[in-house]
Each structure stands twice: as C-alpha cells, then as structure tokens.
Amino acid sequence: MPIRYTPESVVIADTPAEILEWAAHHIEHVGIHQGHYLFAGPGRTVTLPCWPRGALEVAAGQARGSAGRTYDWDRIHRARDEAFRILAETLTGHPADTEDPAAAKELHCDAIDRWSAEPGRTAADAATAFRTAAARAIPALF
C-alpha cells in the first residue's frame, strides 16, 4: 500500500521510492528554505520550509514517530540512505567517486546540498528532482 502524504502522519515510508515521493509532497506543502538550523524545536518539521536534504530526513521519520507505534528503524535508515544515493546520482548524473560507504554518504549529502543552494532553486524544482529519483528507485531491488 503506498504511503499517503500528510505532514502530521506517523506512518513512515520504508522504501527509497516512497521516501522520495513523500519528500516531494512535503517540500511542495511547506516550501523550500535555503539555509541551516531549520528544525530547532519540537513540532516544527511539519510546518516550516525545509531544504531538500531535510525533506528526505522528515520523510524518513525525523521528528514524526509515535510512541504508540513500532518502526523498523534499521530498514527505514537503509532506505533513507539509498534515497540519498539515488537522489545525489540523479542530480549529478553519476555515482559517488569512492568505494568507502561513509565517504560516499558525505559525497551524496554534499551533492544534494550544493544543488539545493543554487540561487533561484524552488520547491517545485526539488519536488521534480525527488520524483525523478523515485522513478529510478522503483525498479531497484531493495
């Protein structure tokens, strides 16, 4: 069953494609912010504009879990990391230039941050990028 976006949802996507699609809806809903320290308080993730990397984190459950639910955080975090990889490769047109997983993760985040910091970047641009990456993620085995 596909995840349906609502900013207050406690249902958390656990596949890269669903995380990317949820992030697209989220950034369309709250808008884009090109800066740091956005989520400095409880409850703020659902209403404040966010940068693309932040939208992916919120989609993967940051500040959205419920004490009354059980989550497979290992699966969610693997899916989130894969979503970062697929988005970064979609934005740059090539894979990270390293075999080291920690260094690759840093390269993915840097690529996403550089892309999102370009002047004039819009929430619509980010949503389109998320959906393009999600389409690439669907056929991948996870």
C-alpha positions in Angstrom: 0.0 0.0 0.0 1.5 3.4 -1.0 2.3 5.9 1.7 -0.1 8.9 1.6 1.4 12.2 2.5 0.2 14.3 5.4 2.6 16.4 7.4 1.3 15.0 10.7 1.5 11.4 9.6 3.1 8.9 12.0 3.3 6.3 9.2 6.8 6.3 7.9 7.9 5.2 4.5 10.4 2.3 4.4 11.5 2.1 0.7 13.7 4.6 -1.2 10.9 5.4 -3.7 8.3 6.0 -1.0 10.7 8.2 0.9 11.5 10.3 -2.2 7.8 10.6 -3.1 6.9 11.6 0.5 9.7 14.2 0.5 8.4 15.6 -2.8 4.9 16.1 -1.3 6.4 17.5 1.9 8.5 20.2 0.2 5.6 21.2 -2.0 3.5 21.6 1.1 5.9 23.5 3.3 8.2 25.2 0.7 11.9 25.3 0.3 14.4 27.0 2.6 18.0 27.6 1.6 19.7 27.7 4.9 20.6 25.8 8.1 19.1 25.2 11.5 15.5 24.9 10.3 14.3 22.2 12.7 15.1 23.9 16.1 12.2 22.9 18.2 9.5 20.2 18.6 6.7 20.1 16.0 8.4 22.4 13.6 9.2 19.8 11.0 5.6 19.7 9.8 5.1 23.4 9.2 8.4 25.1 8.4 10.0 25.3 4.9 12.9 22.9 4.6 15.9 22.2 2.4 15.8 19.1 0.2 18.0 17.0 2.4 15.8 18.0 5.4 12.7 16.9 3.5 14.3 13.5 3.0 15.0 13.2 6.7 11.5 14.2 7.6 10.1 11.7 5.1 12.3 9.0 6.7 10.7 9.8 10.1 12.8 12.5 11.7 10.5 14.0 14.5 7.5 12.1 13.2 7.5 8.8 15.0 4.8 7.9 17.5 5.4 6.3 20.9 2.4 4.0 20.3 3.9 2.5 17.1 6.7 0.1 16.3 9.1 1.0 13.5 11.8 -1.0 11.7 14.3 1.8 12.0 17.1 -0.3 10.5 15.1 -0.8 7.4 13.9 2.9 7.3 17.5 4.2 7.7 18.8 1.8 4.9 16.0 3.1 2.7 16.8 6.7 3.6 20.5 6.2 2.8 19.6 4.6 -0.5 17.2 7.5 -1.3 20.1 9.9 -0.6 22.3 7.9 -3.0 19.7 7.8 -5.8 18.8 11.5 -5.5 22.5 12.5 -5.5 23.2 10.4 -8.6 20.1 11.8 -10.2 21.2 15.4 -9.6 24.9 14.8 -10.6 24.4 12.3 -13.3 27.0 9.9 -11.9 27.7 7.8 -8.8 29.9 8.9 -5.9 33.6 8.6 -6.7 34.5 6.5 -3.8 34.1 2.9 -2.5 34.1 3.9 1.2 30.4 3.9 2.4 31.0 6.8 4.9 32.7 8.9 2.3 30.0 8.1 -0.2 27.3 9.2 2.2 29.1 12.5 2.7 29.5 13.0 -1.0 25.8 12.3 -1.5 24.8 14.9 1.1 27.3 17.5 -0.4 25.9 16.9 -3.9 22.3 17.4 -2.6 23.3 20.5 -0.6 25.2 22.1 -3.5 22.2 21.5 -5.8 19.7 22.9 -3.3 21.8 26.0 -2.6 21.9 27.2 -6.2 20.2 30.6 -6.5 16.6 30.5 -7.6 16.1 26.9 -6.6 12.3 26.3 -5.9 10.2 23.8 -4.1 8.9 22.7 -7.5 12.4 22.0 -8.7 13.1 19.9 -5.6 9.8 18.0 -5.9 10.6 17.3 -9.6 14.1 16.0 -8.6 12.6 13.8 -5.9 10.1 12.3 -8.3 12.7 11.7 -11.0 14.8 9.9 -8.4 11.8 8.0 -7.1 11.1 6.7 -10.6 14.7 5.5 -10.8 14.3 3.8 -7.4 11.2 1.8 -8.2 12.8 -0.9 -10.4 15.8 -1.3 -8.0 15.7 -4.2 -5.6 15.8 -3.1 -2.0 
